[in-house]
Amino acid sequence: MWGRVRGIGSRVAGSLRAGERTRREERPHNIFEAAAAYVSACAEDDQDRIDEAAGWVSPEALSFGVNELACRAVVALARERDESPGAVARALLGLPAA
């Protein structure tokens, strides 16, 4: 009986996800949505999501968005840590202090 209930639940959830995809596909993604999805997928090592986000915008636009996200993240961390953006960037990359 529980297998049948789970089967119904998964079909309903699948149709809801398909509806969400359809609504999202109607509106084009912008550079920053693509960059956020791409970077978070890379951080989680989710190749399917990486490929999906990479297809939302041109490679040049994605590169710009990822760069902008990196800049904003470094500045935010620098303010939070009361350090220079350069020091934070080097620390995040595991580089020795300059």
PyMOL commands that set and color helices and strands:
alter all, ss='L'
color gray80, all
select helices_A, chain A and resi 2-26+31-43+47-54+59-81+85-92
alter helices_A, ss='H'
color red, helices_A
deselect
rebuild
show_as cartoon
